[in-house]
């Protein structure tokens, strides 16, 4: 204060150059106070409102981002569950296809075995029928040959009744020998 008084009395010192004059200092303080009042009344509330609006917008965006993240995680979980279900379904279809193929294979083998057995039975029946036919034919030829031979031996012709009796007797003797 002493320095201010000395400056006011007209003494000049080195501080005069640094400090403004007292009336200038007072008017500067009043202008600064008025500026601060105006700032507190008009500027700071708007700046605070802008900051609060911006903070609310950022908070809203963060909440929206969190919600989208949760939705994305839920969608990912559903997708993974769907993939797991699809893999399970694919495995089930492959298993069913294998079982169906195995059943078809077994059915085809059984059918082929049945057909082979039927063909074998038919072949045996055909062989037996052919054997019987050949035996009948052979018997008939043996009968004709034996009658012819007997006729030569006896040098006479036999009547058909005697002839048939001789053939039957000869065939029965041959059948017993076999």
C-alpha positions as CSV (number, residue, x, y, z in Angstrom):
1,X,0.0,0.0,0.0
2,X,2.8,2.3,0.7
3,X,3.9,1.9,-2.8
4,X,0.5,2.8,-4.2
5,X,0.4,5.9,-2.1
6,X,3.9,6.9,-3.2
7,X,2.8,6.4,-6.8
8,X,-0.3,8.5,-6.1
9,X,1.8,11.3,-4.7
10,X,3.8,11.5,-7.7
11,X,7.0,9.7,-6.8
12,X,8.0,7.6,-9.7
13,X,9.6,4.3,-9.3
14,X,10.3,1.2,-11.3
15,X,7.0,-0.3,-10.3
16,X,5.1,2.4,-12.2
17,X,6.1,0.8,-15.3
18,X,4.6,-2.6,-14.3
19,X,1.4,-1.5,-12.5
20,X,-1.3,0.4,-14.3
21,X,-2.7,3.6,-12.8
22,X,-5.1,3.2,-10.0
23,X,-8.2,4.5,-11.8
24,X,-7.4,2.1,-14.7
25,X,-7.0,-0.7,-12.3
26,X,-10.4,0.0,-10.7
27,X,-12.1,0.3,-14.0
28,X,-10.4,-2.8,-15.2
29,X,-11.6,-4.6,-12.0
30,X,-15.2,-3.3,-12.5
31,X,-15.2,-4.4,-16.1
32,X,-13.8,-7.7,-15.2
33,X,-16.5,-8.1,-12.5
34,X,-19.2,-7.1,-14.9
35,X,-17.8,-9.5,-17.5
36,X,-17.8,-12.2,-14.9
37,X,-21.4,-11.4,-14.0
38,X,-22.4,-11.6,-17.6
39,X,-20.4,-14.8,-18.1
40,X,-22.1,-16.4,-15.0
41,X,-25.5,-15.2,-16.1
42,X,-25.4,-16.0,-19.9
43,X,-22.3,-17.9,-21.0
44,X,-21.6,-20.4,-18.3
45,X,-25.2,-21.7,-18.1
46,X,-25.3,-22.2,-21.8
47,X,-21.8,-23.8,-21.7
48,X,-23.0,-26.0,-18.9
49,X,-26.2,-26.9,-20.8
50,X,-24.1,-27.7,-23.9
51,X,-21.8,-29.8,-21.8
52,X,-24.7,-31.6,-20.1
53,X,-26.4,-32.1,-23.5
54,X,-23.2,-33.5,-24.9
55,X,-22.7,-35.7,-21.9
56,X,-26.2,-37.0,-22.2
57,X,-25.7,-37.6,-25.9
58,X,-22.5,-39.4,-25.2
59,X,-24.2,-41.4,-22.4
60,X,-27.1,-42.2,-24.8
61,X,-24.7,-43.3,-27.5
62,X,-22.8,-45.5,-25.0
63,X,-26.1,-47.1,-23.8
64,X,-27.1,-47.6,-27.5
65,X,-23.6,-49.1,-28.2
66,X,-24.0,-51.4,-25.1
67,X,-27.5,-52.4,-26.3
68,X,-26.2,-53.1,-29.8
69,X,-23.3,-55.1,-28.3
70,X,-25.8,-57.2,-26.2
71,X,-27.9,-57.6,-29.3
72,X,-24.8,-58.7,-31.3
73,X,-23.8,-61.1,-28.6
74,X,-27.3,-62.5,-28.5
75,X,-27.4,-62.8,-32.3
76,X,-24.0,-64.5,-32.1
77,X,-25.2,-67.0,-29.5
78,X,-28.3,-67.7,-31.6
79,X,-26.1,-68.1,-34.7
80,X,-23.8,-70.5,-32.8
81,X,-26.8,-72.4,-31.5
82,X,-28.2,-72.6,-35.0
83,X,-24.9,-73.9,-36.3
84,X,-24.7,-76.5,-33.5
85,X,-28.3,-77.5,-34.4
86,X,-27.4,-77.7,-38.1
87,X,-24.3,-79.8,-37.3
88,X,-26.4,-82.1,-35.1
89,X,-29.0,-82.4,-37.8
90,X,-26.3,-83.1,-40.4
91,X,-24.8,-85.8,-38.2
92,X,-28.3,-87.3,-37.7
93,X,-28.9,-87.3,-41.4
94,X,-25.6,-88.9,-42.1
95,X,-26.3,-91.6,-39.5
96,X,-29.8,-92.2,-41.0
97,X,-28.2,-92.5,-44.4
98,X,-25.7,-95.0,-43.1
99,X,-28.4,-97.0,-41.4
100,X,-30.6,-96.9,-44.6
101,X,-27.6,-97.9,-46.7
102,X,-26.8,-100.8,-44.3
103,X,-30.5,-101.9,-44.4
104,X,-30.5,-101.7,-48.2
105,X,-27.2,-103.7,-48.3
106,X,-28.7,-106.3,-46.0
107,X,-31.9,-106.5,-48.0
108,X,-30.0,-106.8,-51.3
109,X,-27.8,-109.5,-49.9
110,X,-30.8,-111.4,-48.5
111,X,-32.6,-111.0,-51.8
112,X,-29.6,-112.2,-53.7
113,X,-29.2,-115.2,-51.4
114,X,-32.9,-116.0,-51.8
115,X,-32.6,-115.7,-55.5
116,X,-29.5,-117.8,-55.5
117,X,-31.2,-120.5,-53.4
118,X,-34.2,-120.4,-55.7
119,X,-32.0,-120.7,-58.8
120,X,-30.1,-123.6,-57.1
121,X,-33.4,-125.3,-56.2
122,X,-34.7,-124.8,-59.8
123,X,-31.4,-126.1,-61.2
124,X,-31.6,-129.2,-59.0
125,X,-35.2,-129.7,-60.0
126,X,-34.2,-129.3,-63.7
127,X,-31.4,-131.8,-63.2
128,X,-33.7,-134.3,-61.5
129,X,-36.3,-133.8,-64.2
130,X,-33.7,-134.2,-66.9
131,X,-32.3,-137.3,-65.1
132,X,-35.7,-138.8,-64.9
133,X,-36.4,-138.0,-68.6
134,X,-33.1,-139.6,-69.6
135,X,-33.8,-142.6,-67.4
136,X,-37.2,-143.0,-69.1
137,X,-35.6,-142.6,-72.5
138,X,-32.8,-145.1,-71.5
139,X,-35.3,-147.6,-70.2
140,X,-37.2,-147.3,-73.5
141,X,-34.1,-147.8,-75.5
142,X,-32.9,-150.7,-73.3
143,X,-36.3,-152.2,-73.7
144,X,-36.1,-152.0,-77.5
145,X,-32.6,-153.3,-77.6
146,X,-33.4,-156.1,-75.2
147,X,-36.4,-157.2,-77.2
148,X,-34.4,-157.0,-80.4
149,X,-31.7,-159.0,-78.8
150,X,-34.1,-161.5,-77.3
151,X,-35.7,-161.8,-80.7
152,X,-32.5,-162.6,-82.3
153,X,-31.6,-165.1,-79.6
154,X,-34.9,-166.8,-79.8
155,X,-35.2,-165.9,-83.5
156,X,-38.7,-165.2,-83.2
157,X,-40.8,-162.2,-82.6
158,X,-42.4,-161.7,-79.2
159,X,-45.8,-160.4,-78.8
160,X,-46.1,-156.9,-77.2
161,X,-47.5,-158.1,-73.9
162,X,-44.7,-160.6,-73.4
163,X,-42.3,-158.0,-74.7
164,X,-43.4,-155.4,-72.1
165,X,-43.2,-157.9,-69.2
166,X,-39.6,-158.8,-70.2
167,X,-38.6,-155.1,-70.4
168,X,-40.1,-154.3,-67.0
169,X,-38.5,-157.3,-65.4
170,X,-35.1,-156.4,-66.9
171,X,-35.4,-152.7,-65.7
172,X,-36.3,-153.7,-62.2
173,X,-33.3,-156.0,-62.1
174,X,-31.1,-153.1,-63.3
175,X,-32.6,-150.7,-60.7
176,X,-31.9,-153.2,-57.9
177,X,-28.3,-153.5,-59.1
178,X,-27.8,-149.7,-58.9
